Amino acid sequence: MWLRFLAFPLALLAGMAAIGVLGIGLVAALAYPNLPSLEALTEYQPKIPLRIYTAEGVMIGEFGEERRSLVSIDEVPQQLKNAIIAAEDERFYQHTGIDYLGVLRATYANLAARGRRQGASTITMQVARNFFLSSEKTLTRKLYEALLSFKIEHNLSKDQILELYVNQIYLGQRAYGFGAAAQTYFGKPLAQLTLAESAILAGLPKAPSTYNPTANPKRAKQRQQYVLRRMRELGAITPEQYEEAVKARIETRREAQEHQFQVHAEYVAEMVRQAIFEQYPEDVYTRGFRVYTTIHKADQEAAYAAVRKGLMEYDRRNGYRGPEGFIELPASVEEEDFDDLLAEHTDSDDLLAAVVLEASTKQVTAALKSGQSIAITGEGLKFAARSLDARTAPKMRIRRGAIVRVQRDDKKRWHIAQLPEVEAGFVAIDSQDGAVRALVGGFDFGRNRFNHVTQAWRQPGSSFKPFIYSASLEKGYTPATIIPDEPIVVDEEITGSQRWEPKNYDGKFEGPMRMRTALTKSKNMVSIRILESIGPRYARDYVTRFGFEPEKHPPYLTMALGAGSTTPWHMARGFAVFANGGYLIEPYFIQKIVDDRGNPLGLAYPQRAGDDSLRTIDSRNAFIMDSMMRDVTRYGTAAQAGRLGRHDLAGKTGTTNEFVDAWFCGYVTSLVGVAWVGYDQPKTLGRNQTGSVVALPLWIGYMERVLKGVPEMPRAMPDGVVSVPISIRGQADFDPVVPGDLKTVPEFFYRENVPVQEPSPSGLSPLDQLLLPPG
């Protein structure tokens, strides 16, 4: 009887369902022809970032809104494929776009869970949604998603669909695709992922922020265990593999370390980014350009280490400045809280920020961002000893809540350190073609992005003297010409402002000396007299042969002391002329550019030394200047370079007034290196902090690594240069002989400038003629 009463409602429901099915079918029939073209899938062009590499192919930079690493399906490890399928779509290889069994299972699970939703989207449906549809939850969108899924399955193979999914899905922290996510979370390519790590990544699509292994390790672990359990149930892994993967310790890259590349070349990467942006402003961050620089990995590592070490040593000589700041610490702090407490104090490579928990003159206990507690004792406290004294002013005292820098030494012992305030620039170029082999624009790119190699216009000081001396050789001077090292006074009428009384660095005057000796000792009075003799305007025009801009070097006598303005980049180009025998080459840092498929877009074709069109000074001039600058590194202001044990080093130190800028520009025949040290807001480096004390150690630190095992490069004497024995007086040379006695040494001359060997009609002896300046 009761069936009679149910018959009508059931018939009504059945009729309504039939009408619904017919309606949906009608809508589908009308909508299918209007579905979007699949060109977005068949001609897939993801937004791939700009990536920058060393000459050997080591990545040094990546720029783009989305982190992507396009991979083919063949490059995806089988265990990762299995993990993705187990987590997202276990019947992927069986269904035709919609998994009807999955829909029924999800419906039952949702009814049983009373409101908790379980999805039934297949991988194909996710591809359809990610490429063509919004994420709104409407019946129309769901219908289009299903129809698109059928169309995709009809036109693409399963592996093609999975490849699209693997490369397009968003996995958190700006990482799109599993290739980018592997680098972002674990710092490794897909091929190196463990089963445990693969399961972590496979669990991310469901909710990338919730299951982020860096931000939410506990939730990520729970999701990982679910994925591994499903893999075991589906027979993709054995019970033993399951147990091993569940117990495996997961080490992720912390947020602050996401983009610490193998080589610190951030300033070079930024130079490349700017150059590529100028050429491809619309596509620079999306077309997957790969740029290979001229940077050598070993050279860059040597330069970076030399700059860091040199500035740290200078900074330590000037004493501890006190904590970076103070924070109020609650009585108890959880490990994960230290990351937030130290958020404004970013780590600088091995100089880590730490907050002090306890402090005494015997021990300081501090916590790093990771929450790790460290103890600093003994030698590690010496640098900051004064700040541990209870009588020290509160702002200078290391106490609970103080923010300090810590660093580990070679024996893994912690020391209190500090970030240097002083800055530096270092660049090394191949003197034969201008290829930049190393460039460090400052102590820490993350703290100061100003590139001190290319952007810091500073006075070169005495490092500019070789260019003045080179000009004088063309006016008849020789290395043996005697010039007085005596006081000079320039009156107000000549300067146009105030009386000028220049001094030597040491305040002493040594009387007449050879020009070679004057350069070796960096005598200011001799340089001024040379410039006065050849004419400042001639010298200003002459230095343009080395690539210097004339407007940056006004034609006044102060030019002899390097009072103009230049950069380390320009100085490297200028000294390369002496190194390569007289050719002006152009420094460059991009070797080639390719697109995301490896097709070449640009290749450097630099001109090389030896090309007559690049000849800028006489080879004789370059040879004689080189011989004089080799003496600078043997006996002169750069004698510290002797520790390298080589005889082919040449260069010149530079220090400006009040010790504001310190330079060393040096080279071997094939390689030029320039080091500059100073403050961004110009101020003194301190008394006696000269180029030889502050900048030369950076250059030595670089050269001793890159020249290790490289044979010496002797220099052949060019045609037109002759070596002649000359007599010198004891006080004019470095060798200790009895003052007034004569000594015979070899000297180089242009053939036409060799001193006469017979007495002249004027009655002057050959030696007296040699000692006189030309004219």
LOMI-894435 format. One line per 5 residues: number of its first residue (from 1); their letters; for each residue x, y, z of C-alpha. Coordinates in steps of 0.2 Angstrom, whole numbers, plus 2048, in hexadecimal, padded with zeros to 3 digits. Example, Ala and Ser with C-alpha at 12.3 -4.5 7.8 and 13.67 -1.06 7.14 Angstrom:
LOMI-894435
1) AS) 83E 7EA 827; 844 7FB 824
//
This chain:
LOMI-894435
1) MWLRF) 800 800 800; 80E 80C 805; 816 80A 7F4; 807 812 7EC; 80A 822 7F5
6) LAFPL) 81D 822 7F1; 81A 81E 7DE; 815 830 7DA; 824 839 7E3; 830 82C 7DC
11) ALLAG) 829 82E 7CA; 82A 841 7CC; 83D 840 7D2; 841 835 7C4; 839 840 7B8
16) MAAIG) 842 84F 7BF; 853 846 7BE; 84F 841 7AC; 84B 853 7A8; 85B 858 7B1
21) VLGIG) 866 84C 7A8; 85E 851 797; 861 864 79C; 873 861 7A1; 875 857 791
26) LVAAL) 86D 865 786; 878 872 78F; 887 867 78C; 883 864 77A; 881 877 777
31) AYPNL) 891 87B 782; 89D 86E 77B; 8A0 876 76A; 8A3 887 773; 8B1 880 77F
36) PSLEA) 8C1 889 77E; 8CF 883 772; 8DC 878 77A; 8EA 882 773; 8EF 888 784
41) LTEYQ) 8F2 876 788; 8FA 870 778; 905 87F 776; 908 881 789; 912 890 78D
46) PKIPL) 914 892 7A0; 91B 8A2 7A8; 92D 89C 7AA; 938 8A8 7B4; 949 8AF 7AE
51) RIYTA) 957 8A4 7B4; 969 8AA 7B5; 978 89E 7B5; 98B 89F 7B6; 996 89A 7A7
56) EGVMI) 996 888 7AD; 983 888 7AF; 981 88A 7C2; 971 894 7C6; 974 8A5 7CE
61) GEFGE) 964 8AE 7CD; 951 8AB 7C9; 944 8B9 7C6; 932 8B7 7C3; 921 8B8 7CB
66) ERRSL) 91F 8A5 7CA; 92C 899 7CE; 92B 88C 7C0; 936 87E 7BA; 92F 876 7AA
71) VSIDE) 932 863 7AA; 92C 855 79E; 922 846 7A4; 932 83B 7A1; 93B 846 7AE
76) VPQQL) 92F 843 7BC; 934 834 7C7; 928 826 7C7; 926 827 7DA; 920 839 7D8
81) KNAII) 914 834 7CB; 90D 826 7D6; 90C 832 7E5; 902 83F 7DB; 8F6 832 7D4
86) AAEDE) 8F3 82B 7E5; 8F0 83C 7ED; 8E5 844 7DF; 8DE 837 7D3; 8E1 824 7D6
91) RFYQH) 8D7 81F 7C6; 8E0 82C 7BB; 8E5 81F 7AE; 8D4 817 7AE; 8C7 825 7AC
96) TGIDY) 8C3 830 79E; 8C4 841 7A7; 8B7 83E 7B4; 8B9 830 7C1; 8A7 82A 7C4
101) LGVLR) 8AC 81E 7D2; 8B5 82C 7DA; 8A6 837 7D9; 89B 82A 7E2; 8A9 827 7EF
106) ATYAN) 8AA 839 7F3; 897 83B 7F3; 896 82D 800; 8A4 834 80A; 89C 845 80B
111) LAARG) 88B 83E 810; 894 833 81D; 89E 842 824; 88F 84D 826; 895 85C 81D
116) RRQGA) 8A8 859 81B; 8AC 85A 809; 8B6 84F 7FF; 8BA 853 7ED; 8B9 848 7DD
121) STITM) 8C3 853 7D1; 8CF 849 7C6; 8E0 84F 7C0; 8D8 852 7AF; 8CB 85D 7B7
126) QVARN) 8D8 867 7C1; 8E1 86A 7B0; 8D1 870 7A9; 8CE 87C 7B7; 8E0 883 7B9
131) FFLSS) 8E1 887 7A6; 8D0 88D 7A2; 8C4 88F 7B0; 8C2 899 7C1; 8C1 890 7D2
136) EKTLT) 8AF 895 7D5; 8A4 887 7DB; 895 888 7CF; 88B 87B 7C6; 88F 884 7B5
141) RKLYE) 8A2 884 7B9; 8A1 872 7BE; 898 86D 7AE; 8A5 876 7A3; 8B3 86E 7AD
146) ALLSF) 8AC 85D 7A9; 8AA 861 797; 8BB 868 796; 8C2 858 79E; 8BA 84D 791
151) KIEHN) 8C1 858 783; 8D3 858 78B; 8D2 845 78D; 8CC 843 77B; 8DB 84E 774
156) LSKDQ) 8EA 84A 77F; 8F2 83B 786; 8F2 837 799; 905 83B 79A; 902 84B 791
161) ILELY) 8F4 850 79E; 8FF 84A 7AD; 90E 855 7A6; 903 864 7A5; 8FD 861 7B7
166) VNQIY) 90E 85E 7BD; 914 86F 7B6; 905 87A 7B9; 8FE 876 7CA; 901 883 7D8
171) LGQRA) 90A 87C 7E7; 90D 88B 7F2; 91B 898 7F4; 919 89E 7E2; 91E 88D 7DC
176) YGFGA) 915 886 7CD; 918 874 7C9; 921 867 7D2; 932 86B 7CA; 931 87C 7D2
181) AAQTY) 92A 876 7E2; 938 869 7E4; 945 877 7E3; 93A 883 7EE; 937 877 7FD
186) FGKPL) 946 86B 7FC; 953 874 7F1; 955 865 7E5; 94F 85F 7D4; 941 853 7D2
191) AQLTL) 94D 845 7CE; 955 846 7DF; 944 846 7E9; 942 838 7F6; 932 82E 7F8
196) AESAI) 92E 838 808; 931 849 7FF; 927 843 7F0; 918 840 7FB; 91A 851 803
201) LAGLP) 919 859 7F2; 90A 84E 7EC; 900 853 7FB; 901 866 7F7; 8F4 868 7E9
206) KAPST) 8E6 866 7F5; 8EB 875 800; 8FC 87C 7FC; 8FC 888 80B; 8F5 87C 818
211) YNPTA) 901 86E 813; 910 879 810; 91F 86F 818; 928 87F 81C; 91A 889 824
216) NPKRA) 910 87A 82B; 91B 86B 82D; 90F 861 838; 900 863 82C; 90C 85F 81E
221) KQRQQ) 911 84F 827; 8FF 84A 829; 8FC 84C 817; 90C 843 812; 906 834 81C
226) YVLRR) 8F5 834 813; 8FE 834 802; 90A 826 807; 8FC 81C 80F; 8F2 81D 7FE
231) MRELG) 902 818 7F4; 903 809 7FF; 8F1 804 7FD; 8F3 806 7EA; 902 7FB 7EA
236) AITPE) 90D 809 7E4; 919 806 7F3; 91D 7F8 7FE; 919 7F8 811; 92B 7F9 814
241) QYEEA) 92D 809 809; 91E 810 812; 926 80E 823; 936 815 81D; 92F 824 815
246) VKARI) 923 828 824; 932 828 830; 93E 832 824; 943 843 82B; 93D 851 81F
251) ETRRE) 949 860 81D; 942 86F 814; 94A 87F 80E; 945 88D 81A; 93C 89C 813
256) AQEHQ) 94B 8A7 816; 956 89B 80C; 94B 898 7FD; 956 8A0 7F0; 968 89E 7F7
261) FQVHA) 970 898 7E7; 980 88E 7E6; 98A 89D 7E2; 988 8AF 7E9; 986 8B9 7DA
266) EYVAE) 977 8C4 7DE; 97E 8D4 7D7; 982 8CC 7C6; 971 8C4 7C6; 969 8D5 7C8
271) MVRQA) 974 8DD 7BB; 96E 8CF 7AF; 95C 8D2 7B4; 95D 8E4 7B0; 966 8E1 79F
276) IFEQY) 959 8D4 79A; 94A 8DF 79F; 951 8ED 794; 951 8E1 785; 941 8D7 789
281) PEDVY) 936 8E2 795; 926 8D8 791; 92D 8C7 792; 93B 8C7 79E; 932 8BE 7AC
286) TRGFR) 927 8B2 7A3; 930 8AB 793; 93D 8A0 79D; 94C 8A9 797; 95C 8A1 79C
291) VYTTI) 96B 8AC 79D; 97D 8A5 79E; 989 8B2 7A5; 99C 8B3 7A4; 99E 8B0 7B7
296) HKADQ) 9A9 8A2 7BC; 9A2 898 7CB; 9B4 896 7D3; 9B8 8A8 7D0; 9A8 8AF 7D7
301) EAAYA) 9A9 8A4 7E7; 9BB 8AB 7E9; 9B6 8BD 7E7; 9A7 8BB 7F2; 9B1 8B3 800
306) AVRKG) 9BF 8C0 7FE; 9B3 8CF 800; 9AA 8C7 80F; 9BA 8C3 818; 9C2 8D4 814
311) LMEYD) 9B4 8DE 81A; 9B1 8D3 82A; 9C4 8D5 82E; 9C3 8E8 82C; 9B3 8E9 836
316) RRNGY) 9BB 8DF 844; 9CA 8EB 845; 9BD 8F9 849; 9B5 8F0 857; 9A4 8EA 85C
321) RGPEG) 996 8F7 85A; 989 8EE 866; 979 8E4 863; 96F 8E8 853; 95F 8EB 85E
326) FIELP) 955 8E4 86C; 944 8DB 86E; 939 8D7 87D; 93A 8C5 880; 92C 8BC 88A
331) ASVEE) 930 8B0 898; 92E 8A1 88C; 930 8A1 879; 92B 893 86D; 938 88D 861
336) EDFDD) 92E 893 852; 92C 8A5 859; 93E 8A9 856; 93B 8AA 844; 92E 8B8 846
341) LLAEH) 939 8C1 854; 948 8C2 848; 93E 8C5 838; 945 8D7 836; 957 8D0 838
346) TDSDD) 95B 8C6 828; 969 8BA 829; 978 8BF 81E; 980 8AE 818; 989 8A7 827
351) LLAAV) 986 8B7 831; 976 8B2 83A; 96A 8BC 845; 967 8B6 856; 95E 8BC 866
356) VLEAS) 967 8BB 876; 95E 8B1 884; 96C 8B2 891; 97C 8BC 892; 98B 8BD 89E
361) TKQVT) 99E 8C0 89C; 9A0 8AD 89B; 992 8A8 88F; 985 8AE 884; 976 8A3 87F
366) AALKS) 96C 8A8 870; 95F 8A1 864; 95F 8A1 851; 950 8A4 846; 94E 891 845
371) GQSIA) 94C 890 858; 95D 888 85A; 965 88D 86B; 978 890 86A; 985 894 877
376) ITGEG) 994 8A0 874; 9A3 89F 880; 9B5 8A3 881; 9BD 8AA 870; 9AB 8AC 869
381) LKFAA) 9A8 8BA 876; 9B8 8C4 874; 9B3 8CF 866; 9A4 8D5 870; 9AB 8D4 881
386) RSLDA) 9A8 8E7 885; 996 8E5 882; 995 8D7 88F; 99B 8E2 89D; 98D 8E7 8A9
391) RTAPK) 993 8F9 8A9; 991 8FB 896; 982 907 891; 972 8FD 88E; 971 901 87B
396) MRIRR) 982 8F9 879; 980 8EA 885; 97D 8D8 880; 96F 8D3 88B; 95F 8C9 88A
401) GAIVR) 955 8CE 87B; 964 8D5 872; 965 8D1 85F; 977 8CC 85A; 980 8C4 84C
406) VQRDD) 988 8B3 84E; 994 8AA 843; 99D 899 843; 9AF 897 841; 9B8 888 838
411) KKRWH) 9B7 87E 848; 9A4 881 849; 9A6 88C 858; 99A 89A 85A; 9A0 8AC 85A
416) IAQLP) 997 8BD 85C; 99A 8C7 84C; 991 8D6 844; 98C 8DC 833; 999 8E8 82B
421) EVEAG) 993 8F9 828; 9A1 8FC 81B; 99E 8F6 809; 9A9 8F0 7FA; 9A9 8EC 7E8
426) FVAID) 9B3 8DF 7DF; 9B4 8DB 7CD; 9BF 8CF 7C3; 9C0 8CF 7B0; 9C9 8C6 7A2
431) SQDGA) 9D5 8D3 79B; 9D5 8CB 78A; 9C2 8CD 786; 9BA 8D5 795; 9B0 8C6 79B
436) VRALV) 9AB 8C9 7AD; 9B1 8BA 7B7; 9AC 8C0 7C9; 9A2 8CF 7CF; 99D 8D3 7E1
441) GGFDF) 993 8E3 7E3; 993 8E4 7F6; 993 8DA 806; 981 8D4 805; 975 8D7 7F7
446) GRNRF) 966 8D3 802; 96B 8E2 80D; 972 8EE 800; 96E 8EC 7EE; 978 8FB 7E9
451) NHVTQ) 986 8F4 7DD; 996 8FB 7E2; 99F 8F4 7D3; 994 8FD 7C6; 98B 90B 7CF
456) AWRQP) 998 911 7DC; 9A0 921 7D5; 9AF 924 7E0; 9C0 92D 7E0; 9CD 920 7DA
461) GSSFK) 9DB 928 7E4; 9ED 922 7E0; 9E6 913 7D6; 9E4 920 7C8; 9F6 925 7C7
466) PFIYS) 9FB 917 7BA; 9F1 920 7AD; 9F9 930 7B1; A0A 928 7B0; A05 91F 7A0
471) ASLEK) A01 930 798; A12 936 79D; A1B 928 794; A14 92F 784; A1B 940 788
476) GYTPA) A2D 93A 78A; A2E 935 79C; A36 924 7A0; A36 919 7B0; A47 920 7B4
481) TIIPD) A43 932 7B3; A47 93B 7C3; A3A 946 7CB; A3A 94F 7DB; A30 949 7E9
486) EPIVV) A2F 95A 7F2; A20 965 7F8; A15 96D 7EC; A0A 97D 7F0; 9FD 983 7E4
491) DEEIT) 9F7 995 7E7; 9E5 99B 7E7; 9E7 9A4 7D7; 9EA 993 7CE; 9DD 988 7D8
496) GSQRW) 9D0 995 7D7; 9CB 992 7E9; 9D7 98E 7F6; 9EA 98B 7F8; 9EE 978 7F5
501) EPKNY) 9FC 970 7FE; 9FB 95D 7FA; A05 950 804; A0B 93F 802; A02 931 80C
506) DGKFE) A10 930 819; A13 943 819; A25 940 814; A2F 947 805; A3D 93C 7FF
511) GPMRM) A45 948 7F2; A49 943 7E0; A44 932 7DA; A41 927 7CB; A30 927 7C4
516) RTALT) A2F 914 7C6; A33 916 7D9; A26 924 7DB; A18 919 7D4; A1E 90A 7DF
521) KSKNM) A1D 916 7EE; A0E 91F 7E8; A16 930 7EA; A09 93E 7E8; A15 94C 7E5
526) VSIRI) A1D 943 7D6; A0C 93F 7CE; A07 951 7CF; A17 957 7C7; A15 94B 7B9
531) LESIG) A03 951 7B6; A09 963 7B7; A16 95F 7AA; A0B 956 79D; 9FC 961 7A0
536) PRYAR) 9EC 95C 7A8; 9E2 95E 798; 9ED 952 78F; 9EC 946 79D; 9D9 947 79E
541) DYVTR) 9D7 944 78B; 9E4 936 78D; 9DB 92C 79A; 9CC 92A 78F; 9D6 91D 786
546) FGFEP) 9D3 912 795; 9C0 915 794; 9BF 922 7A1; 9B2 930 79F; 9BB 941 79D
551) EKHPP) 9AE 94B 7A6; 9B1 940 7B5; 9C3 945 7B6; 9C5 958 7B6; 9D5 95E 7AF
556) YLTMA) 9DD 965 7BF; 9ED 960 7C8; 9E2 956 7D5; 9DF 949 7C7; 9F1 943 7CB
561) LGAGS) 9EA 93D 7DC; 9DB 935 7D5; 9CE 943 7D9; 9C3 93E 7CB; 9B5 932 7CC
566) TTPWH) 9B4 920 7C6; 9AD 90E 7CA; 9B6 8FD 7CC; 9AE 8F8 7BB; 9B7 906 7B2
571) MARGF) 9C7 903 7BC; 9C7 8F1 7B7; 9C5 8F6 7A5; 9D3 903 7A6; 9E0 8F7 7AE
576) AVFAN) 9DB 8E9 7A2; 9E4 8F5 795; 9F5 8F3 79E; 9F2 8E0 7A1; 9EE 8DC 78E
581) GGYLI) 9FB 8E6 786; 9F2 8F6 782; 9E0 8F1 77C; 9D0 8F9 782; 9C3 8EA 784
586) EPYFI) 9B1 8EC 78A; 9AC 8E2 79A; 99D 8D7 797; 993 8CB 7A2; 987 8C2 797
591) QKIVD) 98D 8B3 78D; 97D 8AD 785; 96A 8AE 786; 95F 89F 782; 94C 89D 783
596) DRGNP) 943 890 78D; 946 883 780; 959 886 77F; 958 890 76E; 965 89E 76E
601) LGLAY) 95F 8B0 76E; 970 8B8 770; 982 8B4 771; 991 8BF 776; 99E 8C2 769
606) PQRAG) 9AB 8CD 773; 9BA 8D5 76A; 9CA 8CF 771; 9DB 8D7 775; 9E6 8D6 766
611) DDSLR) 9D8 8DD 75A; 9E1 8ED 753; 9D1 8F6 754; 9D2 8F5 767; 9E3 8FC 769
616) TIDSR) 9E3 90B 774; 9F5 90D 77B; A06 908 774; A0B 8F6 779; A1B 8FE 77F
621) NAFIM) A12 909 78B; A08 8FA 792; A17 8F0 794; A21 8FE 79E; A12 902 7A8
626) DSMMR) A10 8F0 7AC; A22 8EE 7B2; A20 8FD 7BD; A10 8F6 7C5; A18 8E6 7C8
631) DVTRY) A25 8EF 7D3; A15 8F6 7DD; A11 8E4 7E2; A23 8DF 7E5; A2A 8ED 7EF
636) GTAAQ) A1D 8FB 7F0; A0C 8FE 7F8; A05 8ED 7F2; A14 8E3 7F8; A08 8D8 802
641) AGRLG) A03 8D0 7F1; A14 8C7 7F3; A0C 8BA 7FD; A05 8B3 7ED; A17 8AE 7E8
646) RHDLA) A15 8B4 7D6; A1F 8C0 7CC; A12 8C4 7BF; A07 8CF 7CA; A04 8E1 7C7
651) GKTGT) 9F9 8EF 7CE; 9F7 8FF 7D7; 9EF 903 7E8; 9E4 912 7EB; 9DF 91D 7FA
656) TNEFV) 9D6 92D 7FA; 9D6 93C 806; 9D2 938 818; 9D2 925 813; 9C1 926 80C
661) DAWFC) 9C3 91A 7FE; 9CF 90B 7FD; 9D4 903 7EC; 9DE 8F5 7E5; 9DF 8F3 7D2
666) GYVTS) 9EA 8E4 7CD; 9EC 8D7 7C0; 9F5 8C9 7B8; 9F6 8C9 7A5; 9E6 8C0 7A2
671) LVGVA) 9DC 8C6 7B1; 9D8 8D7 7B9; 9D1 8D9 7CB; 9CB 8E9 7D3; 9C6 8EB 7E5
676) WVGYD) 9BE 8FA 7ED; 9B9 8FD 7FF; 9B0 90C 807; 9A0 912 80F; 990 916 805
681) QPKTL) 98F 926 80E; 9A2 92B 80B; 9AB 92C 81C; 9BD 928 821; 9C1 915 823
686) GRNQT) 9CD 91A 831; 9DF 920 833; 9EB 917 828; 9DD 90C 820; 9E5 90D 80F
691) GSVVA) 9E2 903 7FF; 9F0 8F7 804; 9E8 8F4 815; 9D6 8F3 810; 9D3 8EF 7FE
696) LPLWI) 9E3 8E5 7F9; 9DE 8D6 805; 9CE 8D4 7FB; 9D8 8D3 7EB; 9E5 8C7 7F2
701) GYMER) 9D7 8BC 7F9; 9CF 8BA 7E8; 9DF 8B8 7DE; 9E7 8AB 7EA; 9D8 89F 7E6
706) VLKGV) 9D6 8A2 7D3; 9E9 8A2 7CF; 9EC 893 7D9; 9F5 887 7CD; 9F5 893 7BF
711) PEMPR) A06 895 7B8; A0E 8A7 7B7; A0C 8B1 7A8; A1D 8B9 7A3; A1B 8C8 797
716) AMPDG) A25 8CA 787; A2D 8DB 784; A26 8E3 775; A2F 8EA 766; A35 8FC 769
721) VVSVP) A39 8F9 77C; A4B 8F6 781; A52 8F2 792; A61 8FD 797; A6C 8FC 7A7
726) ISIRG) A6B 90D 7B0; A74 914 7BF; A69 919 7CE; A6D 921 7DE; A6A 917 7EE
731) QADFD) A5D 923 7F6; A53 921 7E6; A51 90E 7E7; A4A 902 7F3; A5A 8F8 7F5
736) PVVPG) A64 8FE 804; A74 905 7FD; A80 912 803; A77 923 800; A7F 92B 7F1
741) DLKTV) A86 91B 7EA; A81 916 7D8; A7A 906 7D4; A76 8FE 7C3; A65 8F7 7BF
746) PEFFY) A5C 8F3 7AF; A4E 8FF 7A9; A42 8FF 79B; A41 90D 78E; A38 911 77D
751) RENVP) A46 90E 771; A46 921 76C; A47 926 77F; A56 91C 783; A62 928 78C
756) VQEPS) A72 92D 782; A82 924 787; A8E 933 783; A8F 944 78C; A84 950 783
761) PSGLS) A8A 961 77D; A82 969 78C; A8F 960 797; A82 956 7A0; A87 944 7A4
766) PLDQL) A7C 936 79E; A76 933 7AF; A71 945 7B1; A68 945 7A1; A5E 936 7A7
771) LLPPG) A59 93E 7B6; A51 94D 7AE; A3E 94D 7A9; A3B 94F 797; A3C 961 790
//
